[in-house]
Amino acid sequence: MKCSVCGKEIETTFLGKINGNYVKSAGKAYSVCSSCFKVNKETIKTKINK
């Protein structure tokens, strides 16, 4: 799975869960890596909606 902000591959655990977070915007859930999630959430939403 790739990060919706930077495009890097997100690592997963052995159970298939991502080492990151999901951000909901406009009714959809986008996967975001942990390094991008450290940025303000509003900044992430504006980058996803572009």
Buried (B, 14 or more C-beta within 10 A) or exposed (E): EEBBBEEEEBEEEEEEEBEBBEBEBEEEEBBBBEEBBEEEEEEBBEBBEE
